């Protein structure tokens, strides 16, 4: 890795047999490896590496999860619609009150 020292932090990691049978916590180390990190289960000599997903992938996965939730959970659909209606009502009431949404004296425009 091009380093003589990798920061390590003691902890516990969960291990299990196939189909998550016999799950248990085991001593290990969180190891920082540049922009990646790994967890090493010391007693069994097993190590896994992780990397951070790109912001594009993260947003895509969050959007897909929300879409899936809205397809399968009718309560989530109603909650989503109600939140949007509440948000619209909030801003419509502020607009009727004549409140200003300018950020400061120097900036023009308003927040939507």
Secondary structure, DSSP 8 states (H G I E B T S, - for coil): ---S---EEEEEEEE--GGGTT-EEEEEEEEEETTEEEEEETTTTEEEEEE---HHHHHHHHHHHHHHHHHH-HHHHHHHHHHHHHHHHHHHHHHHTT----S-SS--S---
